[in-house]
Amino acid sequence: MLDLKGKWVLVTGSSRGVGAEIAKAVASLGGNLFLQSRSKSHAEKTLKAVQEMGVEAIALECALENPDSIKAMLQEIDNSGKIVDVVFNNAGLQVPYCSDYFSNERKDYLEAYAVNCLAPVQIAYHFLPKMVKNGFGRILMTSSGIADQPELMGYACAKAALDKFVRDFACKLNGTDVMMNLMDPGWLRTDLGGPNAPNDVTTVIPGALVGVLAEDKKSGRWFSAQEFAGMELSLAVQKAETL
């Protein structure tokens, strides 16, 4: 199982929900953190929680729908002199539920693609060459198991496009120690998932970590976090490496 102690890890959407759970889990393993949120003030709670675990952490402000804002965030990371070994592209945006599913609007698709697909792709293109050069790196993209819901088609299509990006890159990364995989957190009681979701947000751990902590040099896989719920971390990673 990969040792995160002392490594620098970027988590997008870190202020709450899945991102906050991932950040705290990384800190518990000794990983240092870059914490992205729309406003640094939004990340204060997560920042304090991880710092109290004894790791270094830096809050970053970035509007992920804006490519220039992403570019500025990435430049700030580069200027820090820290080498990012692991990226959790977790942040997501849900589109309005369209009961009249024949009237999904173009703007809903554009908003969904901007945050759920284009932002993580831009971040991946920034870090992948550095990781390949260094001979090590991990990128985990948060996907979704959403299906058969044309009412949320913009969101569903954006996640499907992200899946395609990761799976097609696998042919270039397999066999190397640079791995890029996908993780479906499941339907969770978060701001995005809503109050009627069947799973508490804490159930995303350890499944949200296995695609990063695995050391089998395989990319392009899709991990369902709920399949690992309740498992001890090392056993969850062992299970992931059989998939």
N, C-alpha and C positions, 0 to 999 in steps of 0.2 A: 504494500500500500504506500502510495506517495507520501513523503514527509513534507508538510507545508511549513514547518517551522522556519521562520526567517524569510520566507518568500513573500513577494508583494503580489497582492491579489486585487483586481478591480471588480467591483460589484456594482452594476447599474440597477437603479430602482431600489436603493438600499435603505430608504427611509422607513419603509413599513412592509408588511406582508412577507412574501417569499424572500425578497431581497434582504430584509432585516434578519430573517432566520438563517439565511446562508452566511451573512456577515458574521453573526455570532458563532455559528458553527466553525467557520474558518478561524476566527480568533481563538476558539477553544483548542484548536490544533496548532496554534502558534503562528498563524499567518498574519502578516501585516496587511493593511487594507487601504485602498482608495475607495471612497464611498461616494458614488454619484447620486445626486438628486436634483430636482428642478431648482431648489434653493438650499443653500447650506444650512439654513435654519431648520429645514425639514429633517435633516439628517442628525440633528443634535442628540436625540435620544439614542440612536444606533451608535453614533460616535462615542458617546460617554460609556455605553455598555461594553464596547469592544476594548476601549482604552483601559477600563477597569479590569480586563482580563490580562493586561500586561503587554499588549502588542501596540505597535505604532499604527496610527490611522490618520488619514487626511481626507477631509470633506471636499468634494468637487461640485461646482454648480454648472449644470448643463441642461439645456432644453433639447431633448433628443429628436424632436421633429425638425430641428434647424441644423443643417449640415455645417454651417459656420460655427455654431455653438459647440458642436461635437469636435470640430477641428481645433478650436481654442482649448477645450478640455484636454485633448490628446497632447497638445503642445505644452500645456501646464504639467502634465505627467512627465513628458520627456525632459522638461526643464528641471524637474525635481532631481534628476540623476538616478532615480529608482528604476530598476529593471522589472517590468511586469511579467511574471511568469505564468499567471493564471488570470483568465477573464471569465466572469460569469455575466453574460449578456442576458440579464434577467428582466429588465424593465419592459413593461407592456402597456398597451392602451386598448381598451375595449371601445367598440363603436356603439352608437345607440341601437337598441333592439328595434328592429323594423318589422312590426306585426304584418304589415302589407309587404311581404317579401319581394314583390315585383317592383317595389319603388325604392330599393336601395339606391342611394345617390352616389355620384362620382366622388364627392368630397369625403364621404365615409371611407371609401377605398383609399383615397390619397392620405388621409389622416392615419388610417390603420397601417398602410405600407410604410409610411415615414418612420414611425416609432417601432413597429413590430418586425420589420424586415430591413429597411434601408439603414437605420441607425446601427443595429448590430453588425450588418455587413460592412459598413464604413469602419467601425471599430476593429473588426476582424482583419480587414485589409491593412490597417495600420500596424497591428501587432504580429500578424502571421510572418511577414518577411523577417522581422527581428527574431522571432522564435526559431524559425528555420535556420537562420544564421548562427544562433546560439546553440542549436541542437536540442532545444527543450522548450516546451510550452503546452498549455492547455487552454482551450476555449470551449465553454459550454453555452449553448444557445437554449433559451427557454422556449419550448414549442407548445403545442396544445393538442389534446385529443379531441377537440371539437369536431363534430361530424353531424351531418343531416340537419343543420340549422341554417337554412338560407336567410333567416332573419338576421344573422350575424355574418353575412357572407364576406364583408370587407375584412373583418378580423380573421376569419377562417382562411381566406385566400392568402393573406399576408403571411400567416404562419406556414402555410403549405409552400410558399415561395422560399421561406427561410429554410425549411426542411430540405428543399431541392439544393440550395446553396451548399449546405453542410454535406449532404450525401454525395454530391458530385465532386467535392473537394477531397473526399476520402481516398480516391485513387492516387492523389499526389502525396498524401500524408501517411497512409498505411505503412507500417514497418519502421516508422521513425518515432522519435520520442516527442513529436509535436502531434497532439491529438485534438480533434474537434468533434464534439458529439452534441446530441440533442437531449433535452429533458422535458418531459411533460409532468408538471406538478400535480395534475389531477384537479378536480373541481373543489376549490377551497373556499372557506369563509373568509374572504378578503374584500377589500374595496372593489376589486375587479370581479371576483366570483360571486359576491353578494351574500346575504345572510342565510339563504336557503341551501347553500352548498352542503354536501354531506360530510366533508372532511375539515378538521381544524387545520390551520396553517402550519402548526408544529409537526404535522405528519409528513411534511415535505422532506424532513431530515430523517434518515441519512440519504434517501434516494436522490436528492438534489446534488449530492457530492460525488456519487460513484463514478460519473463520467469523467471527473477530474482526477480522482484518487486512484483509478485503475492504472496499471502499468503494463498493459498488454499490447500497446502500440497499435490499437485499432481505432479507426475513426469512422464517422458516418452513422453511428448507431443512435437509436432512439430509446431512451430509458424512461420508463414510467415510475415516477417517484413512489407512487402508492404501492407498488409491488415490493418495496423494501421497508415499508412502514413498520416500526417496532423492532427492526433488526439491529443487532450490534453492528457497529460501523465496519469493522474488519471483515465480518461475515458478509455484509452487504456488498462490499467491494469484491470479495471472492466470487459471489454470485454474479456480479456484473461482468466479471472477466470470463464467465462461461457463455455469455450471450453474444 
